[in-house]
Structure formats: C-alpha cells, structure tokens
Amino acid sequence: MNESHNHSVNTSGSMKFLWITPEVEQVFNLYFEDGMGAAEAIRLHESKILLNENCWETLANGSKNPNKETVAYLHKKWRKNNFGCVNNPLEKLKEKTQSYAEKGI
C-alpha cells in the first residue's frame, strides 16, 4: 500500500477530515449531560478553543474540533443511549424506572 501523498496533508482543508478523538467525544457527551444541544455544544467548545494558544490550528483540526455533522451524530447517539429510540421511548423509561424512583423522580 502506497501511503505517500503528492500534496500537503497538514493544511486546514485536510485537517478538518481527521476523526474525532475519544477524549473530545467524551467532552461533547459531558456537554450533552449538562443539557446542551448540538449547536450550543459546538459554540461552547469553539469558545474554549479560542482561549488557548494555537487556537486557529486547533479550530481547523477535526479530531479536536469536530464538524457539525459529527456533533449532530454524537448528540443523536447520546440521546438514544439516554432516552431511547425516538419512536419508542417507553422502553428506555421502563429501564430507568428503578433509577428514577431512587432519585425521587
């Protein structure tokens, strides 16, 4: 397999296609746990990145600053894991009944 490129792979155009790291995915899951939707999580994440050195490079890096489609997918996955399928939310509610009762909900 030939892995050499005839173009630069460290440009902002190519860096945006990097896969999100597990650590950044966990950060977004925490945003969702705090009640944020995908758009709000993106804005907060980018605001935090802007506070750091090399912020423009980090903003262009898809592994550290995922694109909208990736964040929407993460939010959909998080929602399904926490609230169940949109078409059948009762299954997840039944699963969580004991936990809710323990918390007085």
C-alpha positions as CSV (number, residue, x, y, z in Angstrom):
1,M,0.0,0.0,0.0
2,N,1.4,3.4,-1.0
3,E,1.0,5.9,1.8
4,S,2.9,8.8,0.3
5,H,1.0,11.8,-0.8
6,N,1.7,14.2,-3.6
7,H,0.2,17.1,-1.7
8,S,0.4,18.6,1.8
9,V,-1.6,16.7,4.4
10,N,-1.2,19.4,7.2
11,T,-3.4,22.0,5.7
12,S,-6.6,23.2,7.3
13,G,-8.5,21.7,4.4
14,S,-7.2,18.3,5.1
15,M,-7.1,18.5,8.9
16,K,-10.8,19.1,9.1
17,F,-11.3,15.5,7.9
18,L,-9.5,13.9,10.9
19,W,-11.6,11.6,13.1
20,I,-12.7,12.9,16.5
21,T,-10.6,11.6,19.4
22,P,-12.3,9.6,22.2
23,E,-11.3,12.4,24.6
24,V,-13.1,15.0,22.6
25,E,-16.1,12.7,22.2
26,Q,-16.3,12.4,26.0
27,V,-16.2,16.2,26.3
28,F,-19.2,16.5,24.0
29,N,-21.0,13.8,26.0
30,L,-20.4,16.0,29.1
31,Y,-21.9,19.0,27.3
32,F,-25.0,16.9,26.4
33,E,-25.2,15.7,30.0
34,D,-25.3,19.4,31.0
35,G,-28.4,19.8,28.9
36,M,-26.8,21.3,25.7
37,G,-27.9,20.6,22.3
38,A,-25.5,20.1,19.4
39,A,-25.4,23.7,18.3
40,E,-24.8,25.1,21.8
41,A,-22.1,22.5,22.5
42,I,-20.3,23.5,19.3
43,R,-20.4,27.1,20.2
44,L,-19.1,26.5,23.7
45,H,-16.4,24.1,22.5
46,E,-15.1,26.6,19.9
47,S,-15.2,29.4,22.5
48,K,-13.0,27.3,24.8
49,I,-10.6,26.5,22.0
50,L,-10.2,30.3,21.2
51,L,-8.8,30.8,24.7
52,N,-5.8,28.7,24.0
53,E,-2.5,29.1,22.1
54,N,-2.6,27.8,18.5
55,C,-6.3,28.2,18.5
56,W,-6.6,28.6,14.8
57,E,-4.8,25.3,14.2
58,T,-7.0,23.6,16.8
59,L,-10.2,25.0,15.2
60,A,-9.1,23.6,11.9
61,N,-8.4,20.1,13.3
62,G,-11.4,17.8,13.0
63,S,-10.0,15.5,15.7
64,K,-10.1,18.3,18.3
65,N,-13.0,20.4,16.8
66,P,-15.5,18.1,15.1
67,N,-17.7,19.4,12.3
68,K,-21.4,20.0,12.7
69,E,-22.4,16.6,11.2
70,T,-20.1,14.7,13.6
71,V,-21.5,16.6,16.6
72,A,-25.1,16.0,15.4
73,Y,-24.3,12.3,15.1
74,L,-22.8,12.3,18.7
75,H,-25.8,14.0,20.0
76,K,-28.2,11.6,18.3
77,K,-26.2,8.7,19.7
78,W,-26.1,10.2,23.2
79,R,-29.9,10.9,23.1
80,K,-30.6,7.3,22.0
81,N,-28.4,5.9,24.8
82,N,-30.0,8.1,27.5
83,F,-33.6,8.4,26.3
84,G,-34.2,5.5,23.9
85,C,-35.4,5.4,20.4
86,V,-37.5,8.5,19.3
87,N,-40.2,6.1,18.0
88,N,-40.3,4.0,21.2
89,P,-39.1,6.0,24.3
90,L,-41.1,3.8,26.7
91,E,-38.6,1.0,26.6
92,K,-35.9,3.3,28.0
93,L,-38.3,4.8,30.6
94,K,-39.1,1.2,31.8
95,E,-35.4,0.5,32.0
96,K,-34.8,3.6,34.1
97,T,-37.8,3.3,36.4
98,Q,-35.8,2.0,39.3
99,S,-33.1,4.7,39.0
100,Y,-35.8,7.4,38.8
101,A,-37.6,6.0,41.9
102,E,-34.3,6.0,43.9
103,K,-33.8,9.7,43.0
104,G,-37.4,10.6,43.8
105,I,-38.3,11.5,40.3
